[in-house]
Amino acid sequence: MDKLFGPVIVLWFATLSVFGILQIVQQPAILAALNPLYAIEFLWAQDALVFIVVGAVVLAFTGAEALYADYDFGCFIGRVMFLQNH
């Protein structure tokens, strides 16, 4: 399973890149979404709801990072525990 993880992830990101580039070529105006002023305007207009929105974004980023870290670290711990018991 470990040997498949890298190639599958490369294939996944390559697929996302190809389809993303195709969409940008068809609709170049989508690049305007990268302007941070839109995010600032959105957060400014939300009042107290802004804490929930920013909290959800932070949880999404840290959760995704934790899943990746747990996968890699979990395999290492599993091997160490297996070697200690045998």
C-alpha positions as CSV (number, residue, x, y, z in Angstrom):
1,M,0.0,0.0,0.0
2,D,2.8,2.4,0.8
3,K,4.4,2.0,-2.6
4,L,1.1,3.0,-4.3
5,F,0.5,6.1,-2.3
6,G,3.1,8.3,-4.1
7,P,2.1,7.4,-7.6
8,V,-1.6,7.7,-6.8
9,I,-1.1,11.2,-5.3
10,V,1.0,12.3,-8.4
11,L,-1.8,11.0,-10.7
12,W,-4.4,12.8,-8.6
13,F,-2.6,16.1,-8.7
14,A,-1.8,15.8,-12.4
15,T,-5.4,15.2,-13.2
16,L,-6.5,18.2,-11.1
17,S,-3.9,20.3,-12.8
18,V,-5.0,19.3,-16.3
19,F,-8.7,19.9,-15.7
20,G,-7.9,23.1,-13.8
21,I,-5.7,24.5,-16.6
22,L,-8.5,23.6,-19.1
23,Q,-11.0,25.5,-17.1
24,I,-8.7,28.5,-16.7
25,V,-8.2,28.6,-20.5
26,Q,-12.0,28.5,-21.1
27,Q,-12.8,31.1,-18.3
28,P,-9.7,33.2,-17.6
29,A,-11.9,35.6,-15.4
30,I,-11.8,32.9,-12.7
31,L,-8.3,34.1,-11.8
32,A,-9.9,37.2,-10.3
33,A,-10.9,34.9,-7.4
34,L,-7.3,34.9,-6.3
35,N,-7.5,38.6,-5.4
36,P,-7.3,38.9,-1.6
37,L,-9.6,41.9,-1.6
38,Y,-12.6,39.7,-2.2
39,A,-11.8,37.7,1.0
40,I,-11.3,40.9,3.0
41,E,-14.6,42.3,1.8
42,F,-16.4,39.1,2.6
43,L,-14.9,38.9,6.1
44,W,-15.6,42.6,6.7
45,A,-19.3,42.1,5.8
46,Q,-19.9,39.2,8.1
47,D,-19.8,40.8,11.6
48,A,-19.6,38.2,14.3
49,L,-20.1,35.3,11.8
50,V,-16.5,36.0,10.7
51,F,-15.2,33.9,13.6
52,I,-17.1,30.9,12.5
53,V,-16.0,31.3,8.9
54,V,-12.3,31.8,9.7
55,G,-12.5,28.9,12.2
56,A,-14.0,26.6,9.6
57,V,-11.2,27.5,7.2
58,V,-8.5,26.9,9.8
59,L,-10.0,23.6,10.7
60,A,-10.2,22.5,7.1
61,F,-6.5,23.3,6.5
62,T,-5.3,21.8,9.7
63,G,-7.5,18.7,9.3
64,A,-6.1,18.0,5.8
65,E,-2.6,18.4,7.1
66,A,-3.3,16.1,10.0
67,L,-4.7,13.4,7.8
68,Y,-1.6,13.5,5.6
69,A,0.7,13.5,8.6
70,D,-1.2,10.7,10.4
71,Y,-1.0,8.5,7.3
72,D,2.8,8.8,7.1
73,F,3.4,8.8,10.8
74,G,0.9,6.0,11.4
75,C,2.6,3.6,9.1
76,F,5.9,4.3,10.8
77,I,4.4,3.6,14.3
78,G,2.7,0.5,13.0
79,R,6.0,-0.9,11.8
80,V,7.8,-0.1,15.0
81,M,5.1,-1.7,17.1
82,F,5.1,-4.8,14.8
83,L,8.9,-5.1,15.2
84,Q,8.7,-4.7,19.0
85,N,6.2,-7.5,19.3
86,H,8.0,-10.0,17.0
